[in-house]
């Protein structure tokens, strides 16, 4: 059996077309490139019209285009200007690379009508820098050693000899970078020419190049140098409103030096500084000794260069700046109030970056406020700036939560060494020295965890009196009139709190032990200072008798001018009444209990001792609240 293969092999015919590239300078002196086609081995028969670069990818040129041609065509298409898609402009480093790639195809030709391929010569041709000057127009030019050569304005520049169809690199007495800058510039007026020269002086300060006679360059021996400090907020540093901000971590200080009209970084590698003044370009050597002294002075305050790199970051925005170290002997408070003003007096300039500002609280001092809420006080400490009061309580809370320490003595040491700032609006901060906050933290440390709002802490009357006695709370007379009178307690605390035992009242029908006399003295102290308190002796040690002795002493002193209320478990109602009648028969008692209890309140004599239960208290709380009681005694038994 035989088989016939219908898919007969075919022999592809190789295309006879080739793509060629025409290079020339346009009327503006720019290097242009177009593409044409020709027959193989017939370099004198180019197509009459240039080919649109996107057309090179069509079926007509499918076999003529090599992989390298496809890459070149795409790059030429990207170099076209405007609506033109058949003429590319070669410039810069990309232009140089594309020019060299085209020449390497051996299908590059110079200008229309030229049919000899360009070839690359490795040996550079010397060139000289000069100016082409016309009335009010200036153009830097490169003069090649061969007067027949052209210099192509790409980076780096290239010479081309039309007669020999050769091209190659150029060399001069200046760097390749300056040669490139020189070759890429076209006609300009005097002002732009002056700016061009200034830019070259700043970019290539150690090199020499020609300058038109109409442009004056003055070599200055010295100038007033102004060190400039710029304070800015570090990238990524955040602080929410009302919370603490550590200035050492937040503030970046940058040092620059201003030579005339030119401002340079402190770590600039320039040897010379140039700037324009009127119509003159001024050039001078940097005073590195003066700059070093300024740097040493800044670092003497505790500033150190910021890290040049940070882990995980592509680049570091802090590089070149300074940070105040935690070891610095100078605080931000001192920097703002003393150091920076002193530097400005010495000729330095201190400025802030836009959207950032630090304000000193020098001379403003901390003030305290207190307001009564039910049976406690809301206490705050703050500073007033520009008519607005800012609480520092949240600042201290924030500092504690951000610290790794939990020991109060360690926290106080850390706070004393800290530079804190209170955020305001629009990037402005109030600077507060940590050492001024240590007394406040030591006094209210145990209260900072309480649930208070608006930057306050909750105080008992006792703690309010303690703070007042220690000078931590100062109330103005108008504010004091609205609060309970803490004067007796404050006086006792200032005098050194001592509790003397109290002898029982003469008509008490019982003897008190020594510890009971101390307990009676404690109850008297509470009465004298208007405080609440707890009598916490163990069960069976006579707390009831001490309470009765206290009530009787008040009665005999004429101080029991209002009824007193005792709340006890139901099982102890009769016990309380019988104990009072037994040990202090001078006291009048009433049991407020049962269905007819309202009658007790209707006929209640002054100084009576009313005894009731917790259940009745819950039911009749509104009734009992209407009575002004001398004592409220709660028996937890």
Order of alpha helices (4+ residues) and beta strands (2+ residues): beta-beta-alpha-beta-alpha-beta-beta-beta-beta-beta-beta-alpha-alpha-beta-beta-beta-alpha-beta-beta-beta-beta-alpha-beta-beta-alpha-beta-beta-beta-beta-beta-alpha-alpha-beta-beta-alpha-beta-alpha-alpha-alpha-alpha-alpha-beta-alpha-beta-alpha-beta-alpha-alpha-beta
